[in-house]
Amino acid sequence: MARLARFAIGFPAVYALALVAQLVAGNAVVTSWGLEYVIFAFALGLLVSNTIGVPSWMREAARTEFYIKTGLVILGASIIFGDMVQAGLLGIAQALLVVTAVWFFCFWLAKKLRVDDEFATMLASAVSICGVSAAIAACGAIQGDRKKLSYVTSLVLIVAAPMMVVMPFVIRAFDIPDLVGGAWLGGTLDTSASVVAAGEMISIPARNAGVVVKLSQNVLIGVAAFLLTIWWTMRDGKQQADRPGIGVIWSRFPKFVLGFIAASFVFSFLISGSVIDETRGILTALRTMWFALAFISIGLDTRFSDLAAADSGRAAVAFLGGQAFNVVWTLLLAYLLFGGMLFEVPAL
């Protein structure tokens, strides 16, 4: 009850900061730049944390995992299986090839740089799947350190902002086909909102291709969390010379993934298309608010002094190396799958 009371006291302040971030992001000029609310939410949290500090009465309400896990369950409602099938298998194929290759490359690079397994797992998941959401899912699956999660989140957001602006410019400058460019955006940018914003700077088909690939990657959050839970549990069992049972795997499994899958199933098979259309705007607004609360909390938990000291910068080098590989590999796959080299160019 005491923790609930402290949460109730601090929550209005966190909520107010989240509202401010969304108001700033909703400005017409800011929107035209392609900057989204997550950047401003994170920046506001950082500003408080690194200037006046987070007041003790506010700390209990800075619950990153609670907010983003709730947002991820709501995100599941937007993953409609019928839409995925209708869009074709190319986006799913690219998502699988990107996630698998980039995850193993980033993890290998991190280990070469002497980054610990926990850090490497969160870094690889963030780079390969979908940024912060995947990092939090991975952190939950391996019961990771929240300070390391905060560091990974900071890296994702710091790198994402310039990529969202630069990549559409590169696509135009090098005359990359719209569908190829959109698939490239979908496989490398870390949030659906940034993919939509960057894609619309190019064309509607580019946006659609990007969304197909990004949604395919979002679906893999649950799969990745499940596999990481099994791997991490087995790893701990080997270290302790004890074979872990199903009960141990279940206790470590991030339960929000079940909510994600359930929401997707309900909206895919049990709800009519008209109801889905009517509720899409409401669900998007709810998801946006929960994610804004999460990014405010991440900023509140992050101090520049801690980031500078974290792992002597090796984790940042591993992240940047993994992202560079991701950019090159995803562009190659986008040309092969969406450029008419192996398959007919889809109509999106």
C-alpha positions in Angstrom: 0.0 0.0 0.0 2.9 2.3 0.8 4.4 1.9 -2.7 0.9 2.4 -4.3 0.5 5.6 -2.3 4.0 6.9 -3.5 3.1 5.9 -7.1 -0.2 7.9 -6.9 1.7 10.9 -5.6 4.3 10.9 -8.4 2.2 9.7 -11.3 0.6 13.1 -12.1 4.0 14.7 -12.6 5.2 11.9 -14.9 1.8 12.1 -16.8 2.2 15.9 -17.2 5.6 15.5 -18.7 4.3 12.9 -21.1 1.5 15.3 -22.2 4.0 18.1 -22.8 6.2 15.7 -24.9 3.1 14.9 -27.1 2.1 18.5 -27.4 5.5 19.5 -28.6 5.6 16.6 -31.0 2.2 17.6 -32.3 3.4 21.0 -33.4 3.1 21.4 -37.2 6.7 22.5 -37.6 8.0 19.6 -35.5 5.8 17.1 -37.4 7.2 18.3 -40.7 10.7 17.6 -39.4 9.7 14.0 -38.8 10.5 14.1 -35.1 8.3 12.0 -32.9 7.1 12.2 -29.3 9.6 9.6 -28.0 12.5 11.9 -28.6 10.9 14.7 -26.6 9.7 12.4 -23.8 13.2 11.0 -23.4 14.7 14.5 -23.6 12.3 15.9 -20.9 13.1 13.0 -18.6 16.9 13.5 -19.2 16.5 17.2 -18.5 14.9 16.6 -15.1 17.3 13.8 -14.1 20.5 15.7 -15.1 19.6 19.2 -13.8 17.4 19.3 -10.6 17.4 15.5 -10.1 14.4 13.3 -9.7 12.5 14.1 -6.5 12.1 11.2 -4.1 8.3 11.6 -4.2 8.4 11.1 -8.0 10.7 8.1 -8.2 8.1 5.4 -7.6 6.1 6.6 -10.6 9.0 6.3 -13.0 8.2 2.6 -13.8 9.6 2.1 -17.3 8.8 -1.6 -17.6 5.2 -1.3 -16.4 4.4 1.4 -18.9 6.1 -0.1 -21.9 4.8 -3.6 -21.3 1.3 -2.2 -21.1 1.9 -0.3 -24.3 3.2 -3.5 -26.0 0.1 -5.4 -25.1 -2.0 -2.7 -26.7 0.4 -2.8 -29.7 -0.6 -6.5 -30.1 -4.1 -5.3 -31.1 -2.6 -3.6 -34.2 -0.9 -6.8 -35.4 -3.7 -8.2 -37.6 -2.8 -11.6 -39.1 -5.0 -11.0 -42.1 -3.2 -7.8 -42.9 0.1 -9.5 -42.7 -1.0 -12.3 -45.1 -2.6 -9.9 -47.5 0.6 -7.8 -47.6 2.5 -10.9 -48.7 5.4 -13.0 -47.4 8.2 -10.7 -48.6 8.0 -8.5 -45.5 8.0 -11.5 -43.2 10.9 -13.0 -45.1 12.9 -9.8 -44.8 12.1 -9.5 -41.1 13.3 -13.0 -40.3 16.5 -12.7 -42.3 17.3 -9.3 -40.8 16.5 -10.2 -37.2 18.5 -13.5 -37.3 21.6 -12.2 -39.0 21.8 -8.8 -37.2 21.1 -10.4 -33.8 24.0 -12.9 -34.1 26.4 -10.4 -35.6 25.7 -7.8 -32.9 26.0 -10.4 -30.1 29.3 -11.7 -31.7 30.7 -8.2 -32.0 29.7 -7.4 -28.4 31.5 -10.5 -27.1 34.6 -9.7 -29.2 34.6 -6.3 -27.4 34.4 -8.1 -24.0 30.8 -6.9 -23.3 29.0 -9.2 -20.8 26.3 -11.6 -22.0 23.5 -9.7 -20.4 24.5 -6.4 -22.0 25.2 -8.1 -25.4 21.7 -9.8 -25.4 19.9 -6.5 -24.9 22.0 -4.7 -27.4 21.6 -7.4 -30.1 17.8 -7.5 -29.5 17.5 -3.7 -29.7 19.5 -3.4 -33.0 17.9 -6.4 -34.7 14.2 -6.3 -33.8 12.6 -3.0 -32.9 14.7 -0.9 -30.6 13.5 -0.1 -27.1 10.5 -2.5 -27.1 12.7 -5.5 -28.0 15.4 -4.4 -25.5 12.8 -4.4 -22.7 11.4 -7.7 -23.8 14.9 -9.2 -23.8 15.6 -7.6 -20.4 12.5 -9.2 -19.0 13.3 -12.6 -20.5 16.8 -12.7 -18.9 15.9 -10.8 -15.8 18.5 -8.2 -16.7 19.9 -5.1 -15.0 17.7 -2.0 -15.5 20.7 0.3 -15.6 22.0 -1.6 -18.6 18.5 -1.4 -20.1 18.6 2.4 -19.6 21.9 2.6 -21.4 20.7 0.5 -24.3 17.5 2.7 -24.6 19.6 5.8 -24.6 21.8 4.5 -27.4 18.7 3.6 -29.5 17.1 7.0 -29.2 20.3 8.9 -29.7 21.0 7.0 -32.9 17.4 6.8 -34.1 16.8 10.6 -34.5 19.5 11.3 -37.1 18.8 8.1 -39.0 15.1 9.0 -39.4 16.1 12.3 -41.1 19.2 11.1 -43.0 17.8 7.9 -44.5 15.0 9.4 -46.6 17.6 11.9 -47.9 19.9 9.1 -48.9 17.1 7.2 -50.7 16.3 10.3 -52.8 19.9 11.2 -53.4 20.9 7.8 -54.7 17.6 7.2 -56.5 16.7 4.1 -54.6 13.4 2.6 -55.7 10.5 3.6 -53.4 9.6 0.1 -52.3 13.2 -0.8 -51.7 13.7 2.4 -49.7 10.6 1.8 -47.6 11.6 -1.8 -46.8 15.0 -0.5 -45.8 13.4 2.0 -43.5 11.2 -0.7 -42.0 14.1 -3.0 -41.2 16.4 -0.4 -39.7 14.4 2.3 -37.9 13.4 1.3 -34.5 9.7 2.4 -34.1 6.6 2.1 -36.3 6.0 5.8 -35.9 9.5 6.7 -37.2 9.0 4.3 -40.2 5.7 6.0 -41.1 7.2 9.5 -40.7 10.3 8.7 -42.8 8.3 6.7 -45.4 5.9 9.5 -46.0 8.9 11.8 -46.8 9.3 9.5 -49.9 5.9 8.2 -51.0 2.9 6.2 -50.0 4.2 2.9 -51.4 7.5 3.5 -49.5 5.5 4.0 -46.3 3.5 0.9 -46.9 6.5 -1.3 -47.6 8.2 0.1 -44.4 5.1 -0.6 -42.3 4.8 -4.2 -43.6 8.4 -5.0 -42.7 8.2 -3.2 -39.3 5.0 -5.0 -38.3 6.6 -8.3 -39.2 9.5 -7.4 -36.9 7.1 -6.4 -34.1 5.5 -9.9 -34.3 8.9 -11.4 -33.6 9.1 -9.6 -30.1 7.1 -12.5 -28.5 9.1 -15.2 -30.3 12.4 -13.6 -29.4 11.4 -13.3 -25.7 10.3 -16.9 -25.6 13.6 -18.2 -27.2 15.7 -15.9 -25.0 13.9 -17.2 -21.8 14.7 -20.8 -22.7 18.3 -20.0 -23.7 19.1 -17.9 -20.6 17.5 -20.5 -18.3 19.4 -23.4 -19.9 22.6 -21.2 -19.7 22.1 -20.6 -16.0 21.4 -24.3 -15.5 24.7 -25.3 -17.1 26.6 -22.8 -15.0 25.0 -24.3 -11.9 25.3 -27.9 -13.1 21.6 -28.3 -12.7 19.1 -28.9 -15.5 16.3 -26.3 -15.2 12.7 -27.5 -15.5 9.6 -26.1 -17.3 8.6 -24.3 -14.0 11.8 -22.3 -14.0 11.3 -21.3 -17.7 7.7 -20.3 -17.0 8.7 -18.2 -13.9 11.2 -16.3 -16.0 9.0 -15.9 -19.1 7.8 -12.2 -19.5 4.1 -12.6 -19.1 3.2 -9.5 -21.0 4.1 -11.4 -24.2 1.0 -13.5 -23.6 -1.0 -10.4 -23.5 0.5 -9.2 -26.7 -0.3 -12.5 -28.4 -3.8 -12.6 -26.9 -4.6 -9.0 -28.1 -3.4 -9.8 -31.6 -5.5 -13.0 -31.7 -8.6 -11.3 -30.4 -8.4 -8.5 -32.9 -7.4 -10.8 -35.7 -10.1 -13.5 -35.4 -12.8 -12.5 -32.8 -13.6 -8.8 -33.7 -15.2 -7.5 -36.9 -13.3 -5.3 -39.3 -15.7 -2.4 -38.6 -15.0 -2.5 -34.9 -11.2 -2.6 -35.6 -11.5 0.5 -37.8 -13.5 2.3 -35.2 -11.2 1.5 -32.3 -7.8 1.9 -34.1 -7.5 5.6 -33.3 -8.4 5.1 -29.6 -5.9 2.3 -29.3 -3.2 4.3 -31.0 -3.7 7.2 -28.6 -3.6 4.8 -25.6 -0.4 3.1 -26.9 1.2 6.5 -27.5 0.4 7.7 -24.0 1.8 4.5 -22.3 5.0 4.7 -24.5 5.4 8.4 -23.7 5.2 7.6 -20.0 7.8 4.9 -20.5 10.2 7.2 -22.3 9.8 9.9 -19.7 10.7 7.3 -17.1 13.7 6.1 -19.0 15.0 9.7 -19.1 14.3 10.1 -15.4 16.4 6.9 -14.7 19.3 8.0 -17.0 22.2 10.2 -15.9 24.9 11.2 -18.3 27.6 10.4 -15.8 26.4 6.8 -15.6 26.3 6.5 -19.4 29.9 7.8 -19.8 31.2 5.2 -17.3 29.2 2.3 -18.6 31.4 -0.6 -19.8 34.1 1.9 -20.9 32.2 2.7 -24.1 32.5 -0.9 -25.5 28.7 -1.4 -25.5 28.2 1.8 -27.5 30.8 0.6 -30.1 29.1 -2.8 -30.3 25.7 -1.1 -30.8 27.0 1.2 -33.6 28.8 -1.7 -35.3 25.6 -3.8 -35.2 23.6 -0.9 -36.5 26.1 -0.3 -39.4 25.8 -4.0 -40.3 22.0 -3.8 -40.0 21.9 -0.8 -42.5 24.0 -2.6 -45.1 22.4 -6.1 -44.8 18.9 -4.7 -44.7 19.4 -2.6 -47.9 20.8 -5.7 -49.7 17.7 -7.8 -48.7 15.4 -4.9 -49.6 16.8 -4.9 -53.1 16.6 -8.7 -53.4 13.0 -9.0 -52.1 11.4 -5.7 -53.1 13.5 -4.6 -56.0 12.3 -7.2 -58.5 15.6 -9.1 -58.5 14.2 -12.4 -57.1 10.4 -11.8 -57.1 7.9 -9.6 -58.9 7.7 -6.2 -57.4 4.6 -6.2 -55.1 1.8 -3.7 -55.3 1.7 -1.8 -52.1 
